[in-house]
């Protein structure tokens, strides 16, 4: 029996697991992924540390399956950037999605950029998060590094090179650079001209289910695999969750409810929103994903737990369940790190509004859960404004364990919600690509019928009408606070303009 090893590179953790053809996780391993901050705003991964961690966590996961693992599928975060020289050696650390150095001078950096044209070509709204902005920053503030660079890679691209010797990437990573034309499915000439970057400095783009090649024999032996080990580039971490939830079906919204969140819907053609509220990625084959990432979800609960109470997450949500829908008028804007949605803005922060003497810690927790639910609805409304139906939402991630949170999302969005039965949804999604590539299933749809496992359906209830009214008030408050933040506070949240 041939098995698939999935490796998921996150910003703070690296996970690996062996998944069988039925979607069961046979073994797993996890280790911390260190973040380095050599200067203000920097959030980097050391490339060599990252590679060694990949090998170590893979070895632990493979364990007793050394003779059965045949495919390795690689998942990673988007928005990473690494300049390397002509010998493919790193010139600095990998700038992760948490890196804010481009944010500090973003307005100045994009002067002269036609952001409307860039959005039409790439599907990416203006944001300091993209490698496009990171490269603008690098060209202006890391002149020596930029000048020495022969190639610019993402974190997954670099790992593909270290594992196989091939400079390659896949659409769900390249589409999140703001340098990739989602219509032509190739690097975009306009974006590259703005950066003074040649397309030869970027990796080849191949499908997420394309066999890149065999993993180097010495690396394979260190991992502990006895036979041949083939590498698939897979898709980005959130994309693995979409596949693992069966989110390829039209009308299905996929939500990752973890430290951050997202709402994505699969579409047959690229979708561009006139207000730039949506990101659209070329994802896989003839499928695009539209929707938006959400910076702030479980991270807000973590802040509350770490700073205000000494309780576990189950206890927090249990407290919140005893508070009425609407949190007795308390509203929480959960935007600790700003948001990508232009209606909220990168300058926004967390706001607790409507606080009265009768409000308790339980009210605040309820308001946090509701605030994330309202933010998901903001994305859903933008998707539907573009003529795309969202008839059902499927949820994965650690937050999916909470019945209360899922019921809030169902009532706020007004659609049925289902959760995955397993806690390793993205592993299953990535493994599905592997089993299709090895011919065990003829396509993703057939793999889904055997490997995707969903729980009960939660339907909107009597609180839906109240939440619909509260959503209008929430949206108005968001618009007011966006103006306040942009007028009085800088992007770092310090001082006044």
C-alpha positions as CSV (number, residue, x, y, z in Angstrom):
1,X,0.0,0.0,0.0
2,X,1.4,3.4,-1.0
3,X,0.9,6.3,1.4
4,X,1.2,10.0,1.3
5,X,3.3,12.2,3.6
6,X,2.0,15.7,4.0
7,X,4.2,18.5,5.3
8,X,2.6,21.8,6.3
9,X,4.9,24.8,6.9
10,X,3.2,27.4,9.0
11,X,4.5,30.7,10.4
12,X,4.9,29.4,13.9
13,X,4.7,25.6,13.6
14,X,5.7,22.9,11.1
15,X,3.5,19.8,11.0
16,X,3.8,16.5,9.1
17,X,1.5,13.5,8.8
18,X,1.0,10.3,7.0
19,X,-2.5,10.0,5.5
20,X,-4.1,6.9,3.9
21,X,-6.5,6.6,1.0
22,X,-9.6,6.8,3.3
23,X,-8.5,10.1,4.7
24,X,-7.3,8.8,8.1
25,X,-4.2,10.3,9.8
26,X,-1.9,7.3,10.6
27,X,0.9,9.3,12.3
28,X,1.9,12.9,12.8
29,X,4.6,15.1,14.2
30,X,4.9,18.8,15.0
31,X,7.6,21.3,16.0
32,X,8.0,25.0,16.5
33,X,9.1,27.2,13.6
34,X,11.2,30.0,15.0
35,X,10.6,33.5,13.9
36,X,13.6,35.9,13.8
37,X,13.3,39.7,14.0
38,X,16.7,41.2,13.1
39,X,15.2,44.7,12.8
40,X,12.0,46.6,13.6
41,X,9.0,45.0,11.8
42,X,11.0,42.0,10.6
43,X,9.5,38.6,10.8
44,X,11.8,36.1,9.1
45,X,12.4,32.4,8.9
46,X,16.0,31.2,8.7
47,X,16.0,29.2,5.4
48,X,18.5,26.5,6.7
49,X,16.6,26.1,9.9
50,X,13.4,25.8,8.0
51,X,14.8,23.0,5.7
52,X,16.3,21.1,8.6
53,X,13.0,21.3,10.5
54,X,11.2,19.9,7.4
55,X,13.5,16.9,7.3
56,X,13.2,16.3,11.1
57,X,9.4,16.6,11.4
58,X,9.0,14.4,8.3
59,X,11.3,11.7,9.8
60,X,9.2,11.7,13.0
61,X,6.0,11.4,11.0
62,X,7.2,8.6,8.7
63,X,8.2,6.4,11.6
64,X,7.0,2.9,10.9
65,X,5.7,3.6,7.4
66,X,9.2,4.0,5.8
67,X,8.5,1.3,3.2
68,X,5.0,2.6,2.3
69,X,5.4,6.3,1.9
70,X,5.8,7.1,-1.8
71,X,4.6,10.7,-2.2
72,X,5.4,13.9,-0.3
73,X,3.0,16.8,-0.7
74,X,4.2,20.2,0.5
75,X,1.9,22.9,2.0
76,X,2.9,26.3,3.2
77,X,1.8,29.8,4.0
78,X,1.5,32.4,1.3
79,X,3.1,35.8,1.1
80,X,6.7,34.7,1.8
81,X,9.7,36.2,0.0
82,X,13.4,35.1,-0.2
83,X,16.1,36.6,-2.4
84,X,18.8,34.2,-3.5
85,X,22.0,34.7,-5.5
86,X,23.1,33.0,-8.7
87,X,24.0,29.9,-6.7
88,X,20.5,29.8,-5.1
89,X,22.0,30.7,-1.7
90,X,19.8,33.0,0.5
91,X,20.8,36.6,0.8
92,X,18.7,37.2,3.9
93,X,15.9,35.4,5.9
94,X,12.6,34.5,4.4
95,X,10.2,37.5,4.9
96,X,7.0,35.8,6.2
97,X,3.4,37.0,6.0
98,X,3.9,38.6,9.5
99,X,6.6,40.9,8.3
100,X,5.5,44.6,8.5
101,X,8.5,46.4,7.1
102,X,6.8,47.2,3.8
103,X,3.8,48.6,5.8
104,X,5.8,51.4,7.3
105,X,6.3,53.1,4.0
106,X,3.5,51.5,1.9
107,X,1.8,54.7,0.7
108,X,5.1,56.1,-0.5
109,X,6.2,52.8,-2.1
110,X,3.1,52.5,-4.3
111,X,3.1,56.0,-5.6
112,X,3.1,55.7,-9.4
113,X,1.5,52.3,-9.3
114,X,-1.8,52.0,-11.1
115,X,-3.5,49.9,-8.3
116,X,-6.7,49.5,-10.4
117,X,-4.7,48.0,-13.3
118,X,-2.7,45.8,-10.9
119,X,-5.9,44.5,-9.3
120,X,-7.4,43.7,-12.8
121,X,-4.4,41.7,-13.7
122,X,-3.5,39.9,-10.5
123,X,-6.8,39.8,-8.5
124,X,-4.9,41.2,-5.4
125,X,-6.1,44.4,-3.8
126,X,-3.5,47.0,-2.7
127,X,-1.8,45.7,0.4
128,X,1.7,45.7,2.1
129,X,1.4,42.0,2.7
130,X,2.1,40.8,-0.9
131,X,5.6,40.0,-2.1
132,X,5.1,42.8,-4.7
133,X,5.2,45.4,-1.9
134,X,8.0,43.5,-0.1
135,X,10.1,43.8,-3.3
136,X,9.3,47.5,-3.6
137,X,10.5,47.9,0.0
138,X,13.6,45.7,-0.7
139,X,14.5,47.7,-3.8
140,X,14.3,51.0,-1.8
141,X,15.7,49.9,1.6
142,X,17.8,46.8,1.0
143,X,19.5,48.0,-2.1
144,X,22.6,45.7,-1.8
145,X,20.4,42.6,-1.3
146,X,18.1,43.5,-4.2
147,X,21.1,44.2,-6.4
148,X,22.7,40.8,-5.7
149,X,19.5,38.8,-6.1
150,X,19.3,36.5,-9.1
151,X,16.0,34.9,-8.1
152,X,13.1,35.7,-5.8
153,X,11.3,32.7,-4.2
154,X,8.5,32.0,-1.7
155,X,9.1,29.8,1.3
156,X,7.6,26.7,-0.5
157,X,9.6,27.5,-3.7
158,X,12.9,27.4,-1.7
159,X,12.0,24.1,-0.1
160,X,11.1,22.6,-3.5
161,X,14.5,23.6,-4.7
162,X,16.2,22.1,-1.6
163,X,14.3,18.9,-1.9
164,X,14.6,18.3,-5.7
165,X,16.9,20.9,-7.2
166,X,14.1,22.4,-9.3
167,X,13.1,26.1,-9.2
168,X,9.3,25.7,-9.2
169,X,6.2,27.0,-7.6
170,X,2.4,26.4,-7.9
171,X,-0.6,28.7,-8.7
172,X,-2.0,29.1,-5.2
173,X,1.4,30.6,-4.1
174,X,2.3,32.6,-7.2
175,X,-1.3,34.1,-7.3
176,X,-0.7,35.6,-3.9
177,X,2.4,37.5,-4.9
178,X,0.5,40.3,-6.7
179,X,2.9,39.5,-9.6
180,X,0.9,36.8,-11.3
181,X,-1.7,37.3,-14.0
182,X,-4.7,35.3,-13.0
183,X,-6.2,35.5,-16.6
184,X,-3.1,34.4,-18.5
185,X,-1.9,32.1,-15.6
186,X,1.6,33.4,-15.9
187,X,3.8,36.1,-14.3
188,X,2.5,39.5,-15.2
189,X,4.5,41.9,-17.4
190,X,3.1,45.1,-15.8
191,X,3.8,44.1,-12.3
192,X,7.3,42.9,-13.1
193,X,8.1,46.2,-15.0
194,X,7.2,48.2,-11.9
195,X,9.7,46.1,-9.9
196,X,12.5,45.9,-12.5
197,X,12.3,42.1,-12.2
198,X,12.7,39.7,-15.1
199,X,10.4,36.7,-15.3
200,X,13.6,34.6,-15.4
201,X,14.2,35.6,-11.8
202,X,11.0,33.9,-10.7
203,X,10.3,30.1,-10.5
204,X,8.4,28.1,-13.1
205,X,4.7,27.7,-12.2
206,X,3.4,24.2,-12.3
207,X,0.1,22.6,-11.2
208,X,-0.3,21.7,-7.6
209,X,-0.7,18.0,-8.5
210,X,2.3,17.9,-10.9
211,X,5.1,15.5,-9.9
212,X,8.1,17.9,-9.5
213,X,10.5,14.9,-9.4
214,X,12.1,12.6,-6.9
215,X,13.4,13.9,-3.6
216,X,17.2,13.8,-3.4
217,X,18.3,10.4,-2.2
218,X,20.3,11.7,0.7
219,X,17.4,13.8,2.0
220,X,15.0,10.9,1.4
221,X,17.2,8.6,3.4
222,X,17.5,11.2,6.2
223,X,13.7,11.3,6.3
224,X,13.6,7.6,6.5
225,X,11.8,6.6,3.3
226,X,13.2,3.3,1.8
227,X,11.8,3.4,-1.7
228,X,11.4,6.3,-4.1
229,X,9.9,9.5,-2.8
230,X,8.1,11.8,-5.3
231,X,7.4,15.4,-4.5
232,X,4.1,17.2,-5.3
233,X,4.0,21.0,-4.7
234,X,0.5,20.8,-3.3
235,X,-1.4,24.0,-2.6
236,X,-1.1,26.6,0.1
237,X,-2.3,25.8,3.6
238,X,-5.7,27.4,3.4
239,X,-6.2,25.7,0.0
240,X,-5.5,22.3,1.5
241,X,-8.4,23.0,3.8
242,X,-10.7,24.0,0.9
243,X,-9.9,20.6,-0.8
244,X,-10.3,18.7,2.5
245,X,-13.7,20.3,3.1
246,X,-15.0,19.4,-0.4
247,X,-14.9,23.1,-1.2
248,X,-14.5,22.5,-5.0
249,X,-18.3,22.2,-5.2
250,X,-19.9,25.5,-6.5
251,X,-21.9,27.4,-3.9
252,X,-19.8,26.0,-1.0
253,X,-17.9,28.5,1.1
254,X,-14.9,27.2,3.0
255,X,-13.9,28.8,6.3
256,X,-10.7,28.2,8.2
257,X,-11.4,29.2,11.8
258,X,-8.0,29.3,13.5
259,X,-5.6,32.0,14.7
260,X,-6.7,33.7,11.5
261,X,-9.6,33.0,9.2
262,X,-10.8,33.1,5.7
263,X,-13.9,32.6,3.5
264,X,-13.2,31.2,0.0
265,X,-15.5,30.0,-2.8
266,X,-14.4,28.0,-5.9
267,X,-15.3,29.6,-9.2
268,X,-14.9,28.7,-12.9
269,X,-13.5,32.1,-14.0
270,X,-11.6,35.0,-12.3
271,X,-13.8,37.3,-10.2
272,X,-12.9,41.0,-9.8
273,X,-14.8,43.2,-7.4
274,X,-15.3,46.8,-8.4
275,X,-14.5,47.9,-4.8
276,X,-11.5,45.6,-4.5
277,X,-13.0,43.8,-1.6
278,X,-12.1,40.3,-2.9
279,X,-8.9,38.5,-3.6
280,X,-9.1,36.0,-6.4
281,X,-6.4,33.3,-6.8
282,X,-5.8,30.9,-9.6
283,X,-5.9,27.8,-7.5
284,X,-5.9,24.5,-9.3
285,X,-6.5,23.4,-12.9
286,X,-9.5,25.4,-14.2
287,X,-10.5,26.6,-10.7
288,X,-10.0,30.0,-9.0
289,X,-10.7,30.8,-5.4
290,X,-12.4,34.1,-4.6
291,X,-13.0,35.6,-1.2
292,X,-10.7,37.1,1.4
293,X,-8.4,36.2,4.2
294,X,-9.2,37.5,7.7
295,X,-6.2,38.4,9.9
296,X,-8.0,38.3,13.3
297,X,-10.0,35.3,14.6
298,X,-8.6,33.0,17.3
299,X,-5.8,35.4,18.0
300,X,-8.3,37.7,19.7
301,X,-9.5,34.9,22.0
302,X,-5.9,34.1,22.7
303,X,-5.2,37.7,23.7
304,X,-8.2,37.7,26.0
305,X,-7.1,34.4,27.6
306,X,-3.5,35.4,28.1
307,X,-4.2,38.9,29.5
308,X,-7.6,39.1,31.2
309,X,-8.5,35.6,32.5
310,X,-6.9,32.3,33.3
311,X,-9.2,29.9,31.5
312,X,-9.1,27.4,28.7
313,X,-10.9,28.0,25.3
314,X,-13.7,25.6,26.2
315,X,-14.3,27.4,29.4
316,X,-14.4,30.8,27.6
317,X,-16.9,29.6,25.0
318,X,-19.0,28.0,27.7
319,X,-19.1,31.3,29.5
320,X,-20.2,33.0,26.3
321,X,-23.0,30.5,25.7
322,X,-24.8,31.8,28.8
323,X,-25.0,35.3,27.3
324,X,-27.8,36.2,25.0
325,X,-27.3,36.7,21.3
326,X,-26.1,40.3,20.6
327,X,-24.1,40.3,23.9
328,X,-26.6,42.8,25.4
329,X,-25.5,45.5,23.1
330,X,-21.7,45.0,23.4
331,X,-19.8,45.1,20.1
332,X,-16.2,44.0,19.5
333,X,-14.3,45.0,16.4
334,X,-11.6,42.2,16.5
335,X,-9.0,44.0,14.3
336,X,-5.8,43.8,16.4
337,X,-3.6,43.6,13.3
338,X,-5.8,45.6,10.9
339,X,-7.5,43.8,8.0
340,X,-7.0,43.2,4.3
341,X,-10.6,44.1,3.6
342,X,-10.6,47.7,2.3
343,X,-13.8,48.5,4.3
344,X,-11.8,47.8,7.5
345,X,-8.3,48.8,6.5
346,X,-4.8,48.0,7.7
347,X,-4.8,50.9,10.2
348,X,-7.7,49.5,12.2
349,X,-7.4,48.1,15.7
350,X,-9.5,46.3,18.2
351,X,-12.4,48.3,19.5
352,X,-14.8,47.4,22.4
353,X,-17.9,49.5,21.9
354,X,-21.1,50.0,24.0
355,X,-19.5,48.9,27.3
356,X,-21.9,49.2,30.4
357,X,-21.5,48.4,34.1
358,X,-23.6,45.2,33.7
359,X,-21.3,43.7,31.1
360,X,-19.0,40.8,32.2
361,X,-16.1,38.9,30.9
362,X,-18.6,36.5,29.3
363,X,-20.1,39.3,27.3
364,X,-16.7,40.3,25.9
365,X,-16.0,36.7,24.8
366,X,-19.5,36.5,23.2
367,X,-18.8,39.8,21.4
368,X,-15.4,38.5,20.1
369,X,-17.1,35.4,18.6
370,X,-19.8,37.6,17.1
371,X,-17.3,40.1,15.7
372,X,-15.5,37.4,13.8
373,X,-18.8,36.1,12.5
374,X,-19.8,39.6,11.3
375,X,-16.4,39.8,9.5
376,X,-17.0,36.5,7.8
377,X,-20.4,37.9,6.7
378,X,-18.7,41.0,5.2
379,X,-16.7,38.7,2.9
380,X,-19.8,36.6,2.1
381,X,-21.7,39.8,1.1
382,X,-18.9,40.9,-1.2
383,X,-18.9,37.5,-2.8
384,X,-22.7,37.5,-3.3
385,X,-22.6,41.1,-4.6
386,X,-20.6,39.7,-7.5
387,X,-23.3,37.2,-8.4
388,X,-21.7,34.1,-6.7
389,X,-24.0,32.1,-4.5
390,X,-22.9,31.0,-1.0
391,X,-25.4,28.3,-0.1
392,X,-23.5,26.5,2.6
393,X,-20.4,27.2,4.7
394,X,-18.0,24.4,5.7
395,X,-15.6,25.1,8.6
396,X,-12.3,23.6,9.6
397,X,-9.6,24.6,12.0
398,X,-9.4,24.6,15.8
399,X,-12.4,27.0,16.1
400,X,-14.6,24.5,14.4
401,X,-14.7,22.5,17.7
402,X,-17.0,25.2,19.2
403,X,-20.7,24.6,18.7
404,X,-21.4,28.1,19.8
405,X,-19.1,29.7,17.3
406,X,-20.5,27.7,14.4
407,X,-24.1,28.5,15.4
408,X,-23.2,32.2,15.6
409,X,-21.6,32.0,12.1
410,X,-24.8,30.2,10.7
411,X,-27.1,32.8,12.3
412,X,-25.0,35.8,11.2
413,X,-24.5,34.6,7.6
414,X,-28.0,33.1,7.2
415,X,-26.8,29.8,5.7
416,X,-26.2,26.2,6.9
417,X,-22.9,25.4,8.4
418,X,-21.1,22.1,8.5
419,X,-17.8,21.2,10.2
420,X,-15.3,18.6,9.3
421,X,-15.3,15.4,11.5
422,X,-11.5,15.5,11.6
423,X,-9.1,18.0,13.1
424,X,-6.6,17.7,10.3
425,X,-8.6,18.9,7.3
426,X,-5.7,20.4,5.4
427,X,-3.7,17.2,5.6
428,X,-6.6,15.3,4.0
429,X,-6.9,17.9,1.2
430,X,-3.2,17.8,0.4
431,X,-3.2,14.0,0.6
432,X,-6.1,13.9,-1.9
433,X,-3.8,15.5,-4.5
434,X,-1.2,12.8,-3.9
435,X,-3.6,10.0,-4.3
436,X,-5.0,11.5,-7.5
437,X,-1.4,11.9,-8.8
438,X,-0.5,8.3,-8.1
439,X,-3.8,7.1,-9.8
440,X,-5.6,5.8,-6.8
441,X,-8.5,8.2,-7.6
442,X,-9.2,9.5,-11.1
443,X,-9.8,13.1,-9.9
444,X,-10.4,15.3,-6.9
445,X,-14.2,14.7,-7.0
446,X,-13.8,10.9,-6.7
447,X,-11.2,11.4,-3.9
448,X,-13.7,13.7,-2.1
449,X,-16.4,11.0,-2.0
450,X,-14.1,8.8,0.0
451,X,-11.8,11.1,2.0
452,X,-14.0,14.1,2.9
453,X,-15.8,13.6,6.2
454,X,-18.3,16.2,7.3
455,X,-20.4,16.4,10.5
456,X,-24.0,17.5,11.2
457,X,-25.5,20.5,9.5
458,X,-26.2,23.5,11.7
459,X,-29.1,25.7,10.5
460,X,-29.8,29.3,11.1
461,X,-32.2,29.7,14.1
462,X,-34.3,32.2,15.9
463,X,-31.3,34.5,16.5
464,X,-30.8,35.1,12.8
465,X,-33.1,38.1,12.6
466,X,-31.5,39.8,15.5
467,X,-28.0,39.2,14.1
468,X,-29.2,40.6,10.8
469,X,-30.1,43.9,12.6
470,X,-26.9,43.9,14.6
471,X,-24.8,43.4,11.5
472,X,-26.1,46.6,10.1
473,X,-24.9,48.4,13.2
474,X,-21.6,46.6,13.2
475,X,-21.0,47.6,9.6
476,X,-21.7,51.2,10.4
477,X,-19.3,51.1,13.3
478,X,-16.6,49.6,11.2
479,X,-16.9,52.4,8.6
480,X,-16.8,55.1,11.4
481,X,-13.7,53.6,13.1
482,X,-11.9,53.2,9.7
483,X,-12.1,56.9,9.3
484,X,-11.0,57.6,12.8
485,X,-8.0,55.3,12.5
486,X,-6.9,56.7,9.2
487,X,-7.3,60.3,10.4
488,X,-5.7,60.2,13.8
489,X,-3.4,57.2,14.0
490,X,-0.6,55.9,11.9
491,X,-0.2,52.4,10.6
492,X,1.7,51.2,13.6
493,X,-1.0,52.5,16.0
494,X,1.3,55.0,17.7
495,X,0.7,58.7,18.0
496,X,-1.3,61.0,15.8
497,X,-0.8,62.2,12.3
